């Protein structure tokens, strides 16, 4: 298929699993559930399905490539907006953990006819996966000189994890002027980033936080916490007090415009951690994440492989 080559999937094949829905992915790729009662354990096996991403305006049909430790949108599909809207409306007011909707019968038929059979290239926008070489770039930032012992950041952010409700987010983000495409689209805060010169960390002088520039691959909260503990045992970048950021700390990195790699984030950070775990948990359940690709905060089950890790510490 010409479309497979165009999407870089020649070696994988493209068998769409029409039974997979966005909600099912929270049980298919972790330890206790699974499709038809079976857990998916093969890290090399890839699954493909279509879904509607409602974070975007207008909502967009996407082709997802998913595995146990892997999740990547490989293409956006230019489906008729009216058809997409009807599909979402037909699912009522059901709240989705990540604002993703399954495709209905009508949309499925359209996808089969136009994308899988006729392969209308004009309707398919390939999304390239980030490469290792593109993970870190030159920061272009001034070099950081260690702050004196009595250094006090201009903006004191909460560092202790808490339980947060959705209603708390708008107030928190507006109080700090942090940008969020959903909760505070008028936010304009910009930190003052400095390069530590170690190709691994940067410092934000406004918040008094040192940040890891890269991070941990997609995983669950338990593995991410073990990763943080290992960084501290290994004295990463010369320090052993690394931690997951709170929602407000992680949101302080958000920028109001996308960088050249499509994230609301300074380009000094790796593009391979598009959405990261926060230390805060959601009340009544779940964990909070900061999504630099969509420019907002969201929640999901932290027990599933659904988030990346990036650590910080106070200077």
N, C-alpha and C positions, 0 to 999 in steps of 0.2 A: 504493500500500500504506500502510495506517495506520501500520504499524511504521516505515516509512521516515521519515514525518513526525515520529513520536515520537523517533526517534534523530537527527533533524536531518540526514538524508541524502537529502532529496527531490531535490536537484540532482545527486546522484552516481549514483543507481540502486543496486541491491544485487544484483549477480550474484556469487554465491558461487563461488569457484574451489576446487573440492574437491580439485584436484591439489596445491595448495600445502600443504606441511607445515612445521612450525617449523624443521626442519633446512634445508629448501630456501631459507628466507629469508636464510640466510647467504651464498648465492651468487646469488640472484636480483637483489639490489639493490645490487650493487657492480660492480667494474670488470672482473673476468675471467670470471665465470660467467654463469649465467642459465638460465631455464626453456627446455627444448628447445634448449639451446646459444645462446640469444639473450640479450643483455644488455638490461635494462630501463633506458631512458635518459630517458623522458618524466617530468619532475618533477611534472607535473600529474596523471598517471594514478594512480588509486587501485585497490587490490586488496583483496578481502575474503575472509577465511577464518576458520573456527572452529578453536580449539585448546584444550587443557586446561592451565590454569595451576596447576602443582603447588607453587608457592610458598605458596599459600593452604591453609588447613586448615579444612574439607576442600577438596580440589582443586576448581577452578571452571572450567566451560566458558566461554570468552570469544569474542566476535566482534571480530576485529582488522581495522582499516583500515590499510593499509600502502602506502607509496610509496617512491621512491628516497631521499628525505630526511625521511620522515615515518613515524611508527609510533604508533598510538593505539588502545587498547582502547575500543570504542564501546559495548559492552554486556556484561553478565554474564548468563549463561543458567542458570536453575535446573533443570538436568537431574537426573534421578534419581541419587543418590550411588552406589548400587550399580552402576548402568550405567557411570558414570564410572570407578569403581574397577576394574571388570572390563576396561575399555578400557585402562587404564594397566598392569594386570597382564599383559595379553596382549602388551605390548611388552617384557616381560622386564626385565632389569636394565640395559638400554641407558642410558648416561649422556647426558643432554641438556645442551647448553651452558647453557641458561637454564631448565632444569626445565620445559620445555614438551613436551606430548605431542600427537600427531596424533589425530584422531577416527577410530574404526573404522567398519565398515559398519553395525553396529547403532545406534551413536550418530548416525551420519549420517542414517539412516532416521528416527530420533526427531526430529532437528532439522528435517528437511524437513516431517514431518507436523505437528509442534506449533508450530514457530517460523515457518517460511517459508510454509506453506500456511494453517494455522488461525490463525496470529498470536495466540497466547494471551498477552496482555499481562502477565498475572500471572507469567509465567515469564521475563520480560525486564526487566532492570534497566539502564536507560540510564546511560552514563558520560559526563558532559559534559567536553568538551575545555576546558582552561584558556583564558581570554581574555586579550588584551593588557592590559585594564584591571586584571585580577587579578594581573598578574605581580609587582608590588611593592606592599607595603602599608606603612603607617607602622610603624616598628620598635617604638616605645614603649620604646626602650632609652635609658639615660643616655648623654650625649655623651662621646666619647672625647677626652681631652687627651693630647697626644703624650707618650710615655714618655721618661724620661731616658735618656741614652746608655748607662748601665750596667744598663738593665733586663734582668732575667733571668726567663723564664717559670717558673712553678711546675712545669710538666710539659714536659720536653724530649722532643720527638718527632723521629723520624728523618725527615730531609728529602731524603736521597739515594735515588734509585730503586734497587730491588733485584729479584731474581728470587725469587718466593715460591711455595711449594707449599700445597695445601689444608691439610696438617697444621700449617702455621705459623700459620694464622689464629686458631684458638681460643686458643693461647698468647699471641699478640700482643694480642688483644682483652681477654682476662682480665687480663693484666698491667697494662693501662691502665684497666680497669673500663669500657670502651666497650661500649655496648649493641649487640647484634646478635641478631636474632630466631632465627638458626640457630646461630651459633657462641658467643654469650655472652648468652643471654636474661636473665640476672640482672644485667647491667651497669647502672650507675646514674650514670655520669659526666655532669656538666653543666658546660659552660664558662661563662665570664663575658663575655658579649657586650656590646660598646659600639658606639654609632652614631658613625661618622665625620662625620656631618652633610653628606655629599656625595651622598646618595641613590644611592650606588653600592657602598659598601664598609662592612664592620663589622670590628671587632677583637675577638679572644678573648684576654683578659688571662691566662687560665690557661695557654694553649698558646703565647702570644706570636705568634699568626698573624693576619694581615689577610686577609679573605676578600672576594671578589667576590660581590655579592648575587644577580646574575643569571648570565649565562653564554652559551655558544655552543649553537646548535641541533644536533640529532642529526646525527652525521657519523662519519667514521673517524678513526683516530689521527693520520694525516698532516695532515689538514685542521685538526684540533684543535691540533696543534703549531704550525701556521702561524698560527692564531688567537692563540695565546699570544705568538708572536714579534711579531705586529702590535701587540698590547697594549703590549708593551715598547717598540716603536719609537714608538708614539703617546704614551708616558709616561702610561698609564692611571692615573687618580686620583693623578697626581703621582709615580709610581714606574715604574722600568724593570727590576725584578727579579722579575716575576711568573713563576709556574711551576705546573705541574700538581701537585696534592697527592699524597703517598704514601698508601698504604692507611690507615695509622694516622692520618695527618693528616685525611684525609677522613672517617674513622670517628669522629673526635672531635666532629664536628657532629651525629652521630646522637643522637636522643632516644628514650627508652623508651616514649613514647606519641605517637600521631599528632596532628598539629595539625588545625585546622579544614578544611584543604585536603587532608587525607589523606596527609601525609608525616611521617616520623619526623625532623622538622627544625624548627628555630625558624622562626616565620612571617615573620621579617624577610627570609628568602631567597625568591627567585622560585620559583613552583611549576612553572615550565616546564623545569626541568632535573631530572627525577625520578631519573635515574641517571647518574652522571658517571664519566668516565675517571679512573683513578688513574695515577700515573707508574710504578707497579710493573708488571712483567711476570710472567706465570705460568710456572712451570717444570713441565712441559716446553714449553708453548706457550700463546699467547693473552695477553690483557691483563686486569687486574683492574678491576672497576667497583664503585662503592658505590651501592646502590639504596635511596634514601630512601623510596620508596613501599612496598617490601616489607620494609625495615628490615634489610638484610643485604648482605654482600659476595658478588659472583659473578664468574665469568670468561666471556669470549667472545672471538671473533676481533676484534681491534682494526682489522683492515683493512676491515671492513664498516661501513656507516653504522648503528651500533648503540649509540652513546653520546653524551652531552652533555658540554660542557666547563664547568668552573668553576675559577678560579685562586685561588692564595693566595701570600703572601709572608711572610717573617719580619720582625717589627717591630724 
